[in-house]
Amino acid sequence: MDSHIDSSMEKYIGKLLDERYELLEVIGAGGMSIVYKALCHRLNRYVAVKLIRDEVPEDSEERKRFQAESQAVAMLSHPNIVAVYDVGRSEGNEYIVMELIEGVTLKDYMKMRGALSDKEVLHFSTQILKALSHAHGKGIVHRDIKPHNIMLLEDGTIKVADFGIACLLSDDGDNSGETIGSVHYASPEQARGGAADSRSDIYSAGVVLYEMLTGELPYEGDSPEEIALQHLSAMPKKLTDHNPDIPEQLEVITLKAMNANIDMRYQSADEMLADLEEYRKQRSQIAAAPEAESGADHAEELEETQKEDYYVVKWDVAPIARSGEMTEENYRRRVSRSRKVSMLSGFFGVLVFLVVMFIVLWQYWLRGLFEDPVRVEMPNFVGEDIERIEDDPAYEDFKFVVETVIDPNNETGTILKQNPEAGRHVTKSPDKIRVDLTVSSGLVMVEMPDVVNKDYRQAIIELEKLGFKVEYEIVADPSITKDYVVSTFPEAQEELMVGSTVYLKVSGGPEIKTVTVPVLVGYYEATALNRIESANLTVGGINYVYNDDYNAGVVCWQNINANMQVEERYKIYINVSKGPKETPKPTPEATEPDTPPEATNEE
């Protein structure tokens, strides 16, 4: 979407749609719609609202596409597709209410990073294909898959967005010769103005894969027509010609997805996913092979060492002879020798103690009395590579204490923060100068464990220990014990970025019971939490807000009205009052009295 914002877009800021969605600010704009950040007053959460432009005619093709998007996205519910909460029409304005995404587009990410590693490409493309598999399973073709329409969250989760030109597979697809989709990513059938089906999305996904792996588009030209012609008749440059280190299997998968002959491509997203999964398994086996070989070598070496020890450590031990009784002279000699040894041991013990004390005092106190302190200006390490500065002899007087954090926006080993900060002067002590560094670990990938058929509470603990975020929902399932995990997304053994969200489906037994939502407003926070748990519900979140009507610590809002029937473990969100917001007191102006105070005389 175009980031340019004009005054006509801002006129709706502050407008309340259907007495629920308050439009707060413009966050994007396209040819036929404007996207606003909005506040949903009913659920007290921020959302994105896509509003059709006023100037779009009532019976226009653009309005029909907007309505088609409303119908398409309402049918979709998948972790890798931007969630849609609501669609509606208010005072002639059609709108779609969506999940508010805090992240960057995949296009922007590639501009920052260039060509991506095969690990990143595998991670991102798997999620894109899963989103397409879900959409295609609902009979929906996106028709405009490109990095600009793919959002990347901080935790590495991919969200496919903008189904603005999506169509149902049952549609005739009469485009009147018009090319649908962005020309750099459009399939040959789209380029010639023909009908698009699910395999057209796979072609576009293949182009996205090509760009992620090489950092370049397969076809460029001076005009859209020239680029479209290349999609129809040209062969893309081999990926390994761009970079010989690109895995051959990924190249094969990419070029198969981009085959100009629609019947020679992958015929479904699941088929392409299967090949990506096979590559992932082979990649894991190759990575594990050196470790296994090293382990085998170590075992063999240990066995040989043990054999050597067995043959070398053979001692001939002579039996201890019994001596006769000790004579008086021998006894006196032994006592005298023992006294001398004790005196010498005591003398040397005191001497060692004095030497150690002198070294400690000199190191930490006495030397400072004879030497002038040296002040050193702290260099700027932020942005540098940790290995480079640790190996640099210029920094041999520094002791680096490193803490790693996950930061997909920076390369592994990049220094993000330092303490003391650059430019500060510190005293050079006899020991090295300590510098605390925060270093990016880049993309940390962890294999998803198998938690199906485990108690969901234990599963959550296990997943959170690995660094994942967890969300779950209760579903009816007669075959799985109540409170045990039915399924996970992603599935077991898939590699995920640390910080990713894992979605669990948890059995509620053969039937999910409904419970009554208790009254929470007016109760203190601790009491309200007990009432939620006692009703077999779950605390979804707590928000602390200023409120003139309730004392601090008292619940002033709940997302579900009291006495309503909801499913067991339904998430309840509450607002807790922080009391009335304090109004700053005006500062009294300093004024001089008109007349000086009367003097008092004390007798």
N, C-alpha and C positions, 0 to 999 in steps of 0.2 A: 504494500500500500504506500501511496505517496505521503510523505511526512509533511508536505506543505499544508499549512493551516491558514485559512482566511476567515474573515469576520462572519461570513455566511454560515460557517460551520459552528461558530461559537454562540450563535443566537439561541441554541437549545440548552446551553449550559444553565443548570438550575431548574430545568423543566422536570416534572414528575410524571412519568408514564404510568397510567393505570393506578395512580396513587400508591405506587410501590417502588419504581426504579427512578432514583434521582440522578440525572446526568451531571457529572462533576467536571470532566475535562475531555478534550479531544485527544485521542491517542493514535489515530490513524485515519486515512481517508483513501477511498478508491473512486473509480469512475461513477459508480452508481450508489455508493453508500458511505456513511461516516461511522467510525467506531469511537465510542465514548467509554471512559471509565465511569462506572456508576455505582451507587450504593443501593443495595436491596434492603429496604426498610423492614420488610417482613422477617428476613433471616439475618439481618444485621451483618452483611458481608459484601465485599466489593465484587463486582462482576464487570464484564465487557458487554456493551449493548451496541449492536450494529443496526443503524437506523437508515432507511432508504432516503435518498435525497429528495427534497421538495420538487426539484425541477424534472425528475423522472416522470414521464407521462404515465397516466393510469393504465393504458393498454399497450405499453411499450414492451419490446423484447427484454429490456433490462429489468423491468418490474416482474416479468414472468420468471426471469432467472432468479431474482431475489426470492420469489415465492417458491420456486423449485428448490432453492437452497434450504428454505425453512422446512419443506417437506422432507428433504433428504437427511438433514442433520438430526431431525427429530427421531429418525429411525435408528440412529447410531449411538452406541454406548460402549466405549473402549478406552483403556488407559492411554493409548497412543493416538487418540483423536480428541481434539479440543471439545470438551463436554458442552452440551447445549442444555440450558436449564428451562428455557421458556421461549415461546414465540407469541406474538400478539400484534394488535393494531390499536393505536391510541390517537384519536382525533385525526384520522386519515394517515397517520404515520405507522408504517409497518416496521417491525423491529424483531431482532433475534437476540436473546439474552444468552451469553456464553460464559464459560470459565475465563477468568482473568489470568492471563499467562504472564509470569515474571521471568523473562528470558530473552534470548536473541534468536534471530532467524538462523537457519543453517547456512544461508548465504553469507551473512555477516561473520559467522564463526569461521567459514572458510577464507574470507578475506583477511581475517586476523592470523590464521594459522597456515594458510596455503594448503598444499597436499596433506592429507591426513594419513595417519598410520593405519596399517591393515586392521589393527585391533579396534581403533575408533570406527573405521568404516564398517566392520562386521557388527559392532554394537549398534550403530545408528541405522544401518540398512535393514537389520533384522526387525527393528521396531517399525520402520516405515512399511515393510512388507506385511507385518502383522496387522497394522492399521488398514492396509489395502485389502487383506484377506477378510477382515471383518466387514468392510464396506461392500466388497464384492459379494460376500455371503448374504448381504441384505439387498442385493440387486442394484447397488449404487456404484457408478463409475465417477471418479473424481474429475478426470479430463484436464487437470491443470497441476499435475505433480511437478514441483520445482523447489529448489532450496528456499526460495522466498516465502513459500507457503508451509514450511516445516519449521516449527519452533523447537528450540533446544533449551531446556531448563538447566539450572545450575547443577542439579544432581545427575545430569546426563540423560534424562528422559526426553524422548522425542514426542512431539505432539503435531499431528498433521492437521492443518487448518484450511479455511477458505474453500468450502464446497460450493462456491458461488456459481460455478458453471457445471456442477454435477448433474448427471441425468440417470434415470432408471434404465436398466438393461432392457426393459420391455418397451421403452420409447422407440419411435421410428428413427430418431437421430437425424432428422432432416435439417441440415445446417445451411441449406441454400448456397453451398459452395464456400461458406465462410470457414476460415481456419479457426478452430477452437483451441485455446491454450496458448502458452508462451512459445514462440517459434523455436527457441533454442532447445526446448525440451519436448516439442510436439512429435508425436509418432508420424510415420509416413502417411497413414490413412487420414490423420487429422490435417497434415500439411496439404493434402490434395482436396480437403474439404469434405471427406467422407465421414461415415458414422464411426464412432469410437466405442470400443467395448473394454472389458477388463484388461485385455492384453495391451491396450493402448497405454493404460496406467503403468503396466510392467515395462514398456519401452521407456517411458519417462523416468521411471525409477532406475532403469539401467543407465540413462544419461546422468542422473544424479550420482550414481555409483562411480561412473567414469570421471566426473568432475571431482569427487571426493578423493579418489585415488591419485589423480594426476595433477590436480590444481588447475586444470584447463577444461574448456568445453570441447566436445568432439568436432563441432562444426562452427566456423565463423564466416562472416560475409559482410559486404557493404550494404546489403538490404535484406529485409525479411524474406523476400522472394528467393534470393540467392541461397540463404540458409535453408529454407524449406526444400529447395531443389536438391541440396546435398543430403537431406534426410531421405529423399526419395531414391537417389541413384548413387550416392558416394559410399565409400567404405571408411569408417573412422580409423585414424592412426592407431596402431597397436599400443596398448597401455605400457608395455615394457619398453617401447621406443622412447617414451617420456621418462621412464624410470625403470631400469633393469631389475631393481629390487622388489617390484610389485609381484606378489605371489601369482604364479601361473594359473592356479585354480580360480582365483578371484578374477583374473582377466577373462578366463573362459566363461564364467558366470555372467560377467558384465556384457560381453559381446553377444552372448546368446540372448540376453534380455533385450539388446539393442538390434536384433536382427530385423532388417527391413521387411522381410517376408513374415507376415503375421503368424503363419502356421508353423514357422521354424523357431519362434520364440517360446519362452515358457508359457504354458497354456493356463496357468493359474499362479496366484501369489504363493500358495502353499507348495507348489512344485519348486519354485525358486527358493523358498525358505528351506526346503529339504536339502538343496545343494549347499546353501550357506551353512546349515547345521552340520553337514558332512565335512565341510571345510573347517568349521570350528573344532570338530572332534579330531581331525587330522592335525590341526595346528597344536592342540593340547597334547597330543601324543608325541609330536616332534619336540615340543618344549620339555616334556617329561623324560624323553629318552636320555639326554645327557646326564640327568640326575640319576636315573636308574643305572646307567653304565658306570657312573662315578661310584654309586653305592656298591655295585658288584665288585669293582676293582678294590674298593676299601675292604670289603668282606674277605676277598682273596688275600689281600695284603695282611690283614689281621690274622687270618688262619696260618699264613706262613710264619708270621712273627711268633704266634703261639707255639708253632712247631719248633722254632729256633729256641725259644725259652725252655721248652720241654727238654731239648737235648743239651743245652748249655748249662742250665741250672741243675747240676748234679753235684752235690757236695759229699765228700767223704768225711764223716763225723766220727772222731775218735771218742770212745767212751770216757767219761769223767772219772779220773782216779781218785780214790778216797785217800785223803792225807791223814797223817797222824795227828795227835793232839798238839796245840800251840804251846811252846815253851814260854816261860816268864820273860826271857830276853826278847823273843819275837814280839810278845805282847807290848813291851815298853817301846820298842822301835815303831810299831804300828801306831801307837797313841801319839808319839812325838811327830811322826810324819803327818798324821791327820790334823794336828794343831797347826803345823806350818802351812798345809794346804788351805785350811780355813782362813788363816790370817791373810795369805796371799789373795785368796778369792775375794775376801772382804775389801782389801785395798784396791784391787782392780775393779770391783763393782762400784766403789765410790768414785774412782777415777773416770770410769765410763759415764756415770751419771753426771759428773761435772762437765765433761766434754759435750754431752748431749744438751745440757742446759745452756752452755755457752753458744752452741750452734743455733739453738732456738731463739735465744735473746738477740743474737747478732742478726739473724734473718728477719725478725719481726720488729726489732726496736733499736738495738745499738747501731746497726749500719746506717739507719736514718739520721742518727746524730752526727755522723761524719760525712754523709753524702747529701748534696743538694737534690731535692725531688725534681724529676724530669716530667714535664707536661707534654702529652702527645695529643695531637688533633685527630679525632676519630674519622677514618675514611668513610666514604659512602659505599656500602656493599649492596644496597638494594638494586635489584635488576641484574646482579652478577650471578655467575654459576658457582655453586658451592664448591664443586670439585676444583675449579680453577683457583679460587682464592685459598683453599686449603693447601694446594700444592705450590702456591706462589711464595718464594723465599722472602719477598718483601714484607710478608705478614707473619714472619716466624715469631714475633713477640706477642701475637694474639692467640688466645685460646677460644675456639669457636664452639659454643654449645648450641646444638641444632634441634629445633622442633619442626617436624614436618606436618603440613596440613594439605588437605585435598583442595586443589584449585585447578579445574579443567581449563581455565583461561590462560595459564602460564605453563611453560615447559617444565618437565621434571628437573629439579635442582635449582630453579630460579629463586633467588632470595627475595622475599616479599617485605620483611620488616627486620629492623635491627635495634638492639638496645645495648649500650648507649647509641643515641642517634648520631648521624653524620654531622661533623662540624663541632661537636662538643669536645672540650679538652679534659683529658683524664690523666691522673698521675700514674706514671710507669713504676710499677712495683717490681721487687725481685722476681716474683712469679709473673707468668704471662698475663696480659690484660684480657679479662673475660668479656666476650661479646656474645649476647644471646641473639640467635638468628632464627627467623621463621622462614621455612623453605617449602616451596611447592613440591608436592609429590606427583603432580600431574594427574593423569587418569589412572586410578587404582581399580583394577578389575578383580572381582571375586566370584567364584563359582556359586551359583544359587544352590543351597542345600535342599534335600528332599524332606519336607516337613508334612507331607500328606499323611493323614491318619495319626497325627500327633495332636495332643491337647493344644488348643490354639494359644493358650497363655505361655506354654513352654516354647511353642514355635516362635512367638513374638520375641521372647528373650533371646533365643538362638539367633534370630535374624538381626536384632538390634545389636548384638555383640559383634556381628560382622560388619556393622556400619550402615545397615539398610533402614529406611523408614518403612513403617508397616501400617496399612489400612486393611480393615476387614469388614465383611458383611455377613449376616446370618441368613442361611438359606435352609429350606426344608429338604431333608435327605434321609429317607428311611434306611439306606444301606450303610451310613456312617454314624458312629456313636455321637451322641450330642456333645457339643463343645470340641469336637475334633475337626481338623482341617480336611475339607473336601477336595479343594484344588487350589493351585497357586498360579499367579501370573506375575512374572515369567515362571516357566516350569523349571524343575530341577535340572542341574548341570549347565544351565545357560550362564554365560559370563555376564556379570552386571558391574556397572561402575559403583564404587562405594558411595553411599548417599542416595542411591536410587530408591524409589518407592516400590515395595512389593505388596501386591493385593492378594488377600486371602479370602476364600469362601469357607465359612465355618458352619458345620451342621447344627441346626436347631432342633434336630430330631425329625420324626416323620411329619409333624405339624409344628408350625411356629405359633406360639401362644401370643396373645395380645394382652397388654397391661394398660392400666390407667395412669396417665401422667399426673403426678401430684402437684399441689400448689407449692410453688417455690418463691414467688414474689412476696416480699415482706419478711422472709426468714433470713437469718444470718447465714453467711456462706457455708460454714461447717455443717449447720443443720440441713441446709438445702442439699449439700453433697450426700449426706446420709440418707435423705429422703429419695434421692435419685437412685442410689445403690439398693435401698430397701425395696424399691419398686421394680428391681431387676432391669434397670435402664443403665445407660453408659453416659459418662460425662464427656461431651464432645469438645468443649472448650469453655474457657472463662475469660471474659473481657471486662476490664476495670474502667469505669467511665464516671465523669462528674454528673451528679444528679441533685437537683434542688429538693426533691420530694422524699428522698430516702437517706437515712443516716449512713455514714461510712461503714462498709462491711456488710450491708444488707442487699439482697438480690432485688434488682429493680426491673428485670426483664427476663423472660424465658422464651425460647424460640417456638415451643409447642404449648398451646394453651392448656391450662389445667383441666383435668377430667376427660381429655381426649383419649381415644384408644389408639395405641401404636404397638408395633411389634416389640417383643422382648429385646433388650439391649439396644434399642434405638438410641441414637446419639442426641443428647440434650445439651444445648448451648445456653449459657446464662450471662447476664451482665450484672456485675457487682458495683454498687455505688461507692464512689470515693468521697461522697459528700458534695456540698455545693462548691463550685469553683470560687476561690477567693478573689475578690476585686481588689486590685492594688490601691492602697490608700494614697490620696494626693499628698505630695510633699509640701508642708507649709512654707510659704514664702517668708524669707527673712525681712521683717519690717522694723524700722526704727520708730520708737515712740515720738509723738509730736512734742512732748515736753519731757525733759529729764526727770527722773524720779527725785522725790524730795529727799534731801539729806537728813539723816537722823543724828542727833547729838546725844551722846551718852554722857550723863553726869558722872 
